[in-house]
Amino acid sequence: MKTYINKYEFTGVLLPQTKWQIDLIDQLYDVLEQFEWQNNEEIVFDAVSIRCEYSQYDSLEDFNKQNATEYIDVIDISENRHTVLFSDKTNKILVSND
């Protein structure tokens, strides 16, 4: 038996567990949904897996400090095979932990 979730449900589950920015959670839902459409593959929703696969940082500087990197721009992180989502509201970023 499968249960399909929408963006509202996705955000409702992840927000209290992660305290990530709502707009970043919404963007992540869109990215995962787009992946499903492009690859004709269903993703099984697993909140624990998602929490382990992504991390939120307060800024690019925070990311660099915590990962011992020296990226100049958020785009540089994505060029290194990471999924990077940027909040225009707070400058926080959500980065895949590949």
MMTF fields as JSON, N, C-alpha, C and O atoms, coordinates in Angstrom:
{
  "mmtfVersion": "1.0.0",
  "mmtfProducer": "UNKNOWN",
  "numBonds": 391,
  "numAtoms": 392,
  "numGroups": 98,
  "numChains": 1,
  "numModels": 1,
  "chainsPerModel": [1],
  "groupsPerChain": [98],
  "chainIdList": ["A"],
  "bondAtomList": [4, 2, 8, 6, 12, 10, 16, 14, 20, 18, 24, 22, 28, 26, 32, 30, 36, 34, 40, 38, 44, 42, 48, 46, 52, 50, 56, 54, 60, 58, 64, 62, 68, 66, 72, 70, 76, 74, 80, 78, 84, 82, 88, 86, 92, 90, 96, 94, 100, 98, 104, 102, 108, 106, 112, 110, 116, 114, 120, 118, 124, 122, 128, 126, 132, 130, 136, 134, 140, 138, 144, 142, 148, 146, 152, 150, 156, 154, 160, 158, 164, 162, 168, 166, 172, 170, 176, 174, 180, 178, 184, 182, 188, 186, 192, 190, 196, 194, 200, 198, 204, 202, 208, 206, 212, 210, 216, 214, 220, 218, 224, 222, 228, 226, 232, 230, 236, 234, 240, 238, 244, 242, 248, 246, 252, 250, 256, 254, 260, 258, 264, 262, 268, 266, 272, 270, 276, 274, 280, 278, 284, 282, 288, 286, 292, 290, 296, 294, 300, 298, 304, 302, 308, 306, 312, 310, 316, 314, 320, 318, 324, 322, 328, 326, 332, 330, 336, 334, 340, 338, 344, 342, 348, 346, 352, 350, 356, 354, 360, 358, 364, 362, 368, 366, 372, 370, 376, 374, 380, 378, 384, 382, 388, 386],
  "bondOrderList": [1, 1, 1, 1, 1, 1, 1, 1, 1, 1, 1, 1, 1, 1, 1, 1, 1, 1, 1, 1, 1, 1, 1, 1, 1, 1, 1, 1, 1, 1, 1, 1, 1, 1, 1, 1, 1, 1, 1, 1, 1, 1, 1, 1, 1, 1, 1, 1, 1, 1, 1, 1, 1, 1, 1, 1, 1, 1, 1, 1, 1, 1, 1, 1, 1, 1, 1, 1, 1, 1, 1, 1, 1, 1, 1, 1, 1, 1, 1, 1, 1, 1, 1, 1, 1, 1, 1, 1, 1, 1, 1, 1, 1, 1, 1, 1, 1],
  "groupList": [{"groupName": "MET", "atomNameList": ["N", "CA", "C", "O"], "elementList": ["N", "C", "C", "O"], "formalChargeList": [0, 0, 0, 0], "bondAtomList": [1, 0, 2, 1, 3, 2], "bondOrderList": [1, 1, 2], "singleLetterCode": "M", "chemCompType": "L-PEPTIDE LINKING"}, {"groupName": "LYS", "atomNameList": ["N", "CA", "C", "O"], "elementList": ["N", "C", "C", "O"], "formalChargeList": [0, 0, 0, 0], "bondAtomList": [1, 0, 2, 1, 3, 2], "bondOrderList": [1, 1, 2], "singleLetterCode": "K", "chemCompType": "L-PEPTIDE LINKING"}, {"groupName": "THR", "atomNameList": ["N", "CA", "C", "O"], "elementList": ["N", "C", "C", "O"], "formalChargeList": [0, 0, 0, 0], "bondAtomList": [1, 0, 2, 1, 3, 2], "bondOrderList": [1, 1, 2], "singleLetterCode": "T", "chemCompType": "L-PEPTIDE LINKING"}, {"groupName": "TYR", "atomNameList": ["N", "CA", "C", "O"], "elementList": ["N", "C", "C", "O"], "formalChargeList": [0, 0, 0, 0], "bondAtomList": [1, 0, 2, 1, 3, 2], "bondOrderList": [1, 1, 2], "singleLetterCode": "Y", "chemCompType": "L-PEPTIDE LINKING"}, {"groupName": "ILE", "atomNameList": ["N", "CA", "C", "O"], "elementList": ["N", "C", "C", "O"], "formalChargeList": [0, 0, 0, 0], "bondAtomList": [1, 0, 2, 1, 3, 2], "bondOrderList": [1, 1, 2], "singleLetterCode": "I", "chemCompType": "L-PEPTIDE LINKING"}, {"groupName": "ASN", "atomNameList": ["N", "CA", "C", "O"], "elementList": ["N", "C", "C", "O"], "formalChargeList": [0, 0, 0, 0], "bondAtomList": [1, 0, 2, 1, 3, 2], "bondOrderList": [1, 1, 2], "singleLetterCode": "N", "chemCompType": "L-PEPTIDE LINKING"}, {"groupName": "GLU", "atomNameList": ["N", "CA", "C", "O"], "elementList": ["N", "C", "C", "O"], "formalChargeList": [0, 0, 0, 0], "bondAtomList": [1, 0, 2, 1, 3, 2], "bondOrderList": [1, 1, 2], "singleLetterCode": "E", "chemCompType": "L-PEPTIDE LINKING"}, {"groupName": "PHE", "atomNameList": ["N", "CA", "C", "O"], "elementList": ["N", "C", "C", "O"], "formalChargeList": [0, 0, 0, 0], "bondAtomList": [1, 0, 2, 1, 3, 2], "bondOrderList": [1, 1, 2], "singleLetterCode": "F", "chemCompType": "L-PEPTIDE LINKING"}, {"groupName": "GLY", "atomNameList": ["N", "CA", "C", "O"], "elementList": ["N", "C", "C", "O"], "formalChargeList": [0, 0, 0, 0], "bondAtomList": [1, 0, 2, 1, 3, 2], "bondOrderList": [1, 1, 2], "singleLetterCode": "G", "chemCompType": "PEPTIDE LINKING"}, {"groupName": "VAL", "atomNameList": ["N", "CA", "C", "O"], "elementList": ["N", "C", "C", "O"], "formalChargeList": [0, 0, 0, 0], "bondAtomList": [1, 0, 2, 1, 3, 2], "bondOrderList": [1, 1, 2], "singleLetterCode": "V", "chemCompType": "L-PEPTIDE LINKING"}, {"groupName": "LEU", "atomNameList": ["N", "CA", "C", "O"], "elementList": ["N", "C", "C", "O"], "formalChargeList": [0, 0, 0, 0], "bondAtomList": [1, 0, 2, 1, 3, 2], "bondOrderList": [1, 1, 2], "singleLetterCode": "L", "chemCompType": "L-PEPTIDE LINKING"}, {"groupName": "PRO", "atomNameList": ["N", "CA", "C", "O"], "elementList": ["N", "C", "C", "O"], "formalChargeList": [0, 0, 0, 0], "bondAtomList": [1, 0, 2, 1, 3, 2], "bondOrderList": [1, 1, 2], "singleLetterCode": "P", "chemCompType": "L-PEPTIDE LINKING"}, {"groupName": "GLN", "atomNameList": ["N", "CA", "C", "O"], "elementList": ["N", "C", "C", "O"], "formalChargeList": [0, 0, 0, 0], "bondAtomList": [1, 0, 2, 1, 3, 2], "bondOrderList": [1, 1, 2], "singleLetterCode": "Q", "chemCompType": "L-PEPTIDE LINKING"}, {"groupName": "TRP", "atomNameList": ["N", "CA", "C", "O"], "elementList": ["N", "C", "C", "O"], "formalChargeList": [0, 0, 0, 0], "bondAtomList": [1, 0, 2, 1, 3, 2], "bondOrderList": [1, 1, 2], "singleLetterCode": "W", "chemCompType": "L-PEPTIDE LINKING"}, {"groupName": "ASP", "atomNameList": ["N", "CA", "C", "O"], "elementList": ["N", "C", "C", "O"], "formalChargeList": [0, 0, 0, 0], "bondAtomList": [1, 0, 2, 1, 3, 2], "bondOrderList": [1, 1, 2], "singleLetterCode": "D", "chemCompType": "L-PEPTIDE LINKING"}, {"groupName": "ALA", "atomNameList": ["N", "CA", "C", "O"], "elementList": ["N", "C", "C", "O"], "formalChargeList": [0, 0, 0, 0], "bondAtomList": [1, 0, 2, 1, 3, 2], "bondOrderList": [1, 1, 2], "singleLetterCode": "A", "chemCompType": "L-PEPTIDE LINKING"}, {"groupName": "SER", "atomNameList": ["N", "CA", "C", "O"], "elementList": ["N", "C", "C", "O"], "formalChargeList": [0, 0, 0, 0], "bondAtomList": [1, 0, 2, 1, 3, 2], "bondOrderList": [1, 1, 2], "singleLetterCode": "S", "chemCompType": "L-PEPTIDE LINKING"}, {"groupName": "ARG", "atomNameList": ["N", "CA", "C", "O"], "elementList": ["N", "C", "C", "O"], "formalChargeList": [0, 0, 0, 0], "bondAtomList": [1, 0, 2, 1, 3, 2], "bondOrderList": [1, 1, 2], "singleLetterCode": "R", "chemCompType": "L-PEPTIDE LINKING"}, {"groupName": "CYS", "atomNameList": ["N", "CA", "C", "O"], "elementList": ["N", "C", "C", "O"], "formalChargeList": [0, 0, 0, 0], "bondAtomList": [1, 0, 2, 1, 3, 2], "bondOrderList": [1, 1, 2], "singleLetterCode": "C", "chemCompType": "L-PEPTIDE LINKING"}, {"groupName": "HIS", "atomNameList": ["N", "CA", "C", "O"], "elementList": ["N", "C", "C", "O"], "formalChargeList": [0, 0, 0, 0], "bondAtomList": [1, 0, 2, 1, 3, 2], "bondOrderList": [1, 1, 2], "singleLetterCode": "H", "chemCompType": "L-PEPTIDE LINKING"}],
  "groupTypeList": [0, 1, 2, 3, 4, 5, 1, 3, 6, 7, 2, 8, 9, 10, 10, 11, 12, 2, 1, 13, 12, 4, 14, 10, 4, 14, 12, 10, 3, 14, 9, 10, 6, 12, 7, 6, 13, 12, 5, 5, 6, 6, 4, 9, 7, 14, 15, 9, 16, 4, 17, 18, 6, 3, 16, 12, 3, 14, 16, 10, 6, 14, 7, 5, 1, 12, 5, 15, 2, 6, 3, 4, 14, 9, 4, 14, 4, 16, 6, 5, 17, 19, 2, 9, 10, 7, 16, 14, 1, 2, 5, 1, 4, 10, 9, 16, 5, 14],
  "groupIdList": [1, 2, 3, 4, 5, 6, 7, 8, 9, 10, 11, 12, 13, 14, 15, 16, 17, 18, 19, 20, 21, 22, 23, 24, 25, 26, 27, 28, 29, 30, 31, 32, 33, 34, 35, 36, 37, 38, 39, 40, 41, 42, 43, 44, 45, 46, 47, 48, 49, 50, 51, 52, 53, 54, 55, 56, 57, 58, 59, 60, 61, 62, 63, 64, 65, 66, 67, 68, 69, 70, 71, 72, 73, 74, 75, 76, 77, 78, 79, 80, 81, 82, 83, 84, 85, 86, 87, 88, 89, 90, 91, 92, 93, 94, 95, 96, 97, 98],
  "secStructList": [7, 7, 7, 7, 7, 7, 2, 2, 2, 2, 2, 2, 2, 2, 2, 2, 2, 2, 7, 7, 7, 2, 2, 2, 2, 2, 2, 2, 2, 2, 2, 2, 2, 2, 2, 2, 2, 2, 2, 6, 7, 7, 7, 7, 7, 7, 2, 2, 2, 2, 2, 2, 2, 3, 3, 3, 3, 1, 1, 2, 2, 2, 2, 2, 2, 2, 2, 6, 7, 7, 7, 1, 1, 2, 2, 2, 2, 2, 6, 6, 6, 7, 7, 3, 3, 3, 7, 6, 6, 6, 7, 7, 3, 3, 3, 3, 7, 7],
  "xCoordList": [0.845, 0.0, 0.901, 1.875, 0.559, 1.33, 0.491, -0.726, 1.168, 0.542, 1.307, 2.525, 0.618, 1.249, 1.108, 0.058, 2.167, 2.098, 2.26, 2.931, 1.645, 1.783, 2.805, 3.356, 3.044, 4.054, 3.721, 4.609, 2.438, 2.014, 2.329, 2.819, 2.053, 2.333, 3.84, 4.319, 4.577, 6.034, 6.641, 7.462, 6.222, 6.72, 6.285, 7.064, 5.045, 4.52, 5.264, 5.341, 5.814, 6.587, 8.015, 8.545, 8.64, 10.055, 10.309, 11.314, 9.435, 9.687, 9.913, 10.921, 9.026, 9.272, 10.475, 11.075, 10.82, 11.949, 13.295, 14.307, 13.31, 14.587, 14.805, 15.945, 13.73, 13.794, 14.43, 14.952, 14.38, 14.87, 13.9, 12.742, 14.38, 13.541, 12.42, 12.651, 11.222, 10.07, 10.285, 9.967, 10.826, 11.012, 12.036, 11.94, 13.01, 13.981, 13.348, 13.647, 12.482, 11.775, 10.871, 10.799, 10.186, 9.335, 10.155, 9.74, 11.32, 12.189, 12.659, 12.724, 12.983, 13.435, 12.326, 12.594, 11.09, 9.965, 9.901, 9.729, 10.041, 9.996, 11.122, 10.902, 12.32, 13.464, 13.219, 13.474, 12.724, 12.464, 11.34, 11.41, 10.305, 9.195, 9.669, 9.278, 10.505, 11.046, 11.9, 11.847, 12.685, 13.483, 12.588, 12.898, 11.465, 10.532, 10.012, 9.971, 9.618, 9.071, 10.117, 9.841, 11.317, 12.363, 12.844, 13.21, 12.842, 13.383, 12.31, 12.617, 11.043, 9.931, 10.129, 9.96, 10.491, 10.807, 10.18, 10.308, 9.513, 8.903, 9.923, 10.723, 9.888, 10.728, 9.869, 8.775, 10.361, 9.668, 10.012, 11.185, 8.991, 9.22, 9.735, 9.064, 10.923, 11.554, 12.183, 13.266, 11.5, 11.956, 13.336, 14.149, 13.611, 14.921, 16.013, 17.054, 15.783, 16.76, 17.018, 18.164, 15.963, 16.105, 16.896, 17.759, 16.604, 17.334, 18.815, 19.654, 19.139, 20.538, 21.22, 22.434, 20.443, 21.005, 21.251, 22.04, 20.579, 20.691, 21.014, 20.625, 21.732, 22.045, 21.79, 22.058, 21.267, 21.042, 22.18, 22.644, 22.611, 23.668, 23.155, 22.332, 23.64, 23.192, 23.64, 23.01, 24.732, 25.271, 26.352, 26.711, 26.858, 27.976, 29.197, 29.944, 29.395, 30.519, 30.408, 31.4, 29.186, 28.947, 29.256, 29.881, 28.824, 29.129, 30.635, 31.15, 31.339, 32.793, 33.466, 34.366, 33.027, 33.626, 33.4, 34.328, 32.188, 31.863, 32.423, 32.543, 32.764, 33.25, 34.693, 35.192, 35.355, 36.754, 36.942, 37.857, 36.052, 36.134, 36.274, 36.17, 36.51, 36.68, 35.896, 36.424, 34.639, 33.813, 33.541, 33.359, 33.518, 33.274, 31.806, 31.282, 31.148, 29.752, 29.002, 29.585, 27.721, 26.885, 26.897, 26.846, 26.962, 26.98, 28.193, 28.118, 29.306, 30.508, 30.275, 30.848, 29.445, 29.14, 28.388, 28.679, 27.419, 26.626, 27.465, 27.167, 28.499, 29.378, 30.192, 30.779, 30.218, 30.925, 29.959, 30.162, 28.899, 27.916, 27.008, 26.425, 26.884, 25.947, 24.665, 24.696, 23.546, 22.313, 22.334, 22.52, 22.144, 22.188, 20.912, 20.574, 20.21, 19.005, 19.267, 19.814, 18.874, 19.199, 17.924, 16.996, 17.878, 16.737, 16.978, 17.907, 16.144, 16.238, 15.833, 16.218, 15.056, 14.547, 15.594, 15.643, 16.434, 17.352, 18.81, 19.674, 19.106, 20.448, 20.93, 22.101, 20.036, 20.405, 20.456, 19.798, 21.244, 21.343, 21.11, 21.459, 20.514, 20.31, 21.168, 21.031, 22.053, 23.037, 22.96, 22.874, 22.992, 23.038, 24.399, 25.41, 24.409, 25.635, 26.308, 26.77, 26.382, 26.987, 28.457, 29.157],
  "yCoordList": [-1.169, 0.0, 1.247, 1.322, 2.208, 3.434, 4.619, 4.656, 5.571, 6.829, 7.937, 8.038, 8.752, 9.868, 11.114, 11.349, 11.905, 13.122, 14.339, 14.288, 15.417, 16.663, 17.554, 17.177, 18.722, 19.628, 20.044, 20.15, 20.279, 20.693, 19.603, 19.904, 18.352, 17.238, 17.028, 16.779, 17.132, 16.994, 18.013, 17.672, 19.271, 20.34, 20.116, 20.334, 19.681, 19.449, 18.38, 18.446, 17.395, 16.345, 16.811, 16.61, 17.433, 17.79, 19.006, 19.044, 19.984, 21.219, 20.974, 21.44, 20.266, 20.075, 19.175, 19.271, 18.307, 17.404, 18.06, 17.68, 19.047, 19.605, 21.064, 21.5, 21.815, 23.273, 23.992, 25.098, 23.347, 23.987, 25.087, 25.091, 26.017, 27.086, 26.465, 25.53, 26.988, 26.459, 26.556, 25.621, 27.683, 27.825, 26.829, 26.413, 26.438, 25.435, 24.042, 23.257, 23.742, 22.456, 22.39, 21.359, 23.495, 23.546, 23.349, 22.627, 23.993, 23.823, 22.371, 21.824, 21.758, 20.368, 19.461, 18.554, 19.696, 18.924, 19.047, 18.051, 20.269, 20.503, 19.764, 19.193, 19.773, 19.083, 17.58, 16.935, 17.031, 15.585, 15.197, 14.16, 16.022, 15.757, 15.829, 15.007, 16.807, 16.933, 15.71, 15.215, 15.227, 14.021, 12.842, 12.078, 12.697, 11.611, 11.696, 10.693, 12.888, 13.069, 12.807, 12.14, 13.337, 13.198, 11.758, 11.326, 11.022, 9.666, 8.585, 7.394, 9.012, 8.073, 7.057, 5.851, 7.581, 6.749, 7.362, 8.563, 6.549, 7.044, 7.06, 6.135, 8.107, 8.206, 7.851, 8.388, 6.962, 6.603, 7.664, 7.904, 8.293, 9.341, 8.728, 7.904, 9.137, 8.675, 9.9, 10.341, 10.436, 11.674, 11.507, 12.429, 10.368, 10.139, 10.176, 10.8, 9.52, 9.509, 10.918, 11.289, 11.694, 13.057, 13.901, 14.684, 13.742, 14.499, 14.16, 15.021, 12.912, 12.491, 12.929, 13.134, 13.067, 13.367, 14.856, 15.219, 15.717, 17.166, 17.862, 17.403, 18.978, 19.808, 21.261, 21.705, 22.001, 23.435, 24.203, 23.852, 25.247, 26.114, 27.542, 27.925, 28.328, 29.71, 30.6, 31.616, 30.209, 31.015, 30.216, 29.118, 30.77, 30.147, 30.101, 29.122, 31.144, 31.187, 30.067, 29.428, 29.842, 28.764, 27.411, 26.557, 27.212, 25.966, 25.771, 24.696, 26.811, 26.721, 26.381, 25.543, 27.028, 26.797, 25.357, 24.716, 24.849, 23.508, 22.391, 21.249, 22.721, 21.694, 21.907, 21.202, 22.864, 23.167, 23.381, 22.832, 24.193, 24.525, 26.034, 26.782, 26.464, 27.889, 28.311, 29.007, 27.89, 28.279, 29.78, 30.353, 30.401, 31.839, 32.12, 33.173, 31.16, 31.336, 30.025, 28.945, 30.125, 28.937, 28.049, 26.825, 28.645, 27.877, 26.956, 25.862, 27.39, 26.559, 25.244, 24.219, 25.267, 24.04, 23.07, 21.874, 23.586, 22.714, 22.125, 21.038, 22.829, 22.295, 21.109, 20.362, 20.948, 19.827, 18.677, 17.915, 18.568, 17.479, 17.504, 16.479, 18.629, 18.77, 19.428, 20.256, 19.053, 19.791, 20.935, 20.721, 22.148, 23.326, 24.127, 24.484, 24.403, 25.225, 26.463, 26.374, 27.614, 28.892, 29.617, 29.728, 30.111, 30.879, 32.362, 32.951, 32.958, 34.395, 35.198, 36.358, 34.577, 35.274, 35.421, 36.447, 34.401, 34.388, 34.163, 34.25, 33.878, 33.52, 32.165, 31.823, 31.392, 30.044, 29.155, 29.423, 28.093, 27.151, 25.727, 25.387, 24.911, 23.494, 22.746, 22.947, 21.885, 21.233, 19.725, 19.237, 19.0, 17.533, 17.12, 17.772, 16.041, 15.555, 14.473, 13.481, 14.63, 13.601, 13.523, 12.713],
  "zCoordList": [0.0, 0.0, 0.0, 0.749, -0.845, -0.951, -0.501, -0.686, 0.086, 0.437, -0.271, -0.129, -1.015, -1.701, -0.837, -0.239, -0.776, 0.022, -0.868, -1.899, -0.463, -1.21, -0.496, 0.538, -1.054, -0.507, 0.924, 1.77, 1.186, 2.523, 3.554, 4.643, 3.219, 4.124, 4.296, 5.402, 3.19, 3.203, 4.163, 5.015, 4.009, 4.873, 6.316, 7.244, 6.506, 7.843, 8.614, 9.841, 7.919, 8.571, 8.831, 9.923, 7.833, 7.966, 8.854, 9.563, 8.831, 9.583, 11.075, 11.606, 11.773, 13.209, 13.509, 14.579, 12.566, 12.787, 12.51, 13.099, 11.612, 11.164, 11.537, 11.697, 11.675, 11.884, 10.689, 10.829, 9.503, 8.291, 7.885, 8.3, 7.074, 6.536, 5.701, 4.935, 5.856, 5.122, 3.619, 2.884, 3.157, 1.711, 1.177, 0.022, 1.99, 1.555, 1.499, 0.599, 2.451, 2.424, 1.191, 0.522, 0.897, -0.296, -1.568, -2.474, -1.634, -2.801, -2.921, -4.022, -1.797, -1.817, -2.344, -3.132, -1.92, -2.443, -3.962, -4.664, -4.464, -5.913, -6.637, -7.705, -6.062, -6.662, -6.714, -7.731, -5.616, -5.586, -6.53, -7.189, -6.598, -7.515, -8.97, -9.798, -9.269, -10.623, -10.975, -12.101, -10.011, -10.231, -10.597, -11.511, -9.87, -10.165, -11.595, -12.307, -12.008, -13.36, -14.437, -15.434, -14.228, -15.239, -15.383, -16.477, -14.282, -14.294, -14.283, -14.255, -14.307, -14.263, -13.134, -13.318, -11.968, -10.817, -9.57, -9.332, -8.788, -7.566, -6.438, -6.298, -5.642, -4.463, -3.259, -3.087, -2.444, -1.214, -0.172, 0.114, 0.391, 1.38, 2.673, 3.295, 3.063, 4.291, 4.953, 4.567, 5.941, 6.588, 7.216, 7.16, 7.803, 8.424, 7.37, 7.572, 6.263, 5.174, 4.647, 4.394, 4.485, 3.991, 4.983, 4.587, 6.271, 7.295, 7.276, 7.537, 6.97, 6.922, 5.623, 5.59, 4.575, 3.259, 3.015, 2.143, 3.781, 3.582, 4.895, 5.969, 4.792, 5.955, 5.614, 4.497, 6.587, 6.401, 7.063, 8.148, 6.388, 6.906, 6.928, 6.097, 7.877, 8.016, 6.862, 6.568, 6.213, 5.113, 4.401, 4.826, 3.328, 2.625, 3.544, 3.541, 4.318, 5.252, 6.292, 6.643, 6.773, 7.733, 7.092, 7.72, 5.848, 5.13, 5.028, 5.335, 4.596, 4.454, 5.785, 5.839, 6.834, 8.151, 8.615, 9.108, 8.464, 8.948, 8.07, 8.514, 6.827, 5.901, 5.468, 4.591, 6.075, 5.75, 4.246, 3.632, 3.672, 2.246, 2.095, 3.067, 0.872, 0.598, -0.64, -1.507, -0.723, -1.856, -1.799, -0.724, -2.971, -3.069, -3.341, -2.978, -3.987, -4.373, -4.167, -4.264, -3.885, -3.679, -4.922, -4.807, -6.085, -7.339, -7.388, -7.948, -6.808, -6.795, -6.059, -6.427, -5.031, -4.291, -5.196, -5.207, -5.955, -6.829, -7.956, -8.452, -8.356, -9.403, -8.898, -9.682, -7.587, -6.979, -6.671, -5.726, -7.492, -7.44, -6.214, -5.86, -5.579, -4.465, -4.967, -5.877, -4.367, -4.577, -3.588, -2.39, -4.079, -3.223, -3.437, -4.565, -2.348, -2.387, -1.546, -0.447, -2.068, -1.43, -1.038, -1.839, 0.187, 0.654, 0.401, 0.955, -0.434, -0.682, 0.55, 0.698, 1.427, 2.608, 3.701, 4.379, 3.88, 5.02, 4.66, 5.532, 3.404, 2.937, 3.449, 3.286, 4.069, 4.486, 3.26, 2.254, 3.353, 2.242, 2.751, 3.882, 1.892, 2.167, 1.169, -0.038, 1.654, 0.793, 0.995, 2.121, -0.118, -0.022, 0.518, 0.258, 1.264, 1.892, 1.065, 1.628, -0.267, -1.108, -0.832, -1.44]
}
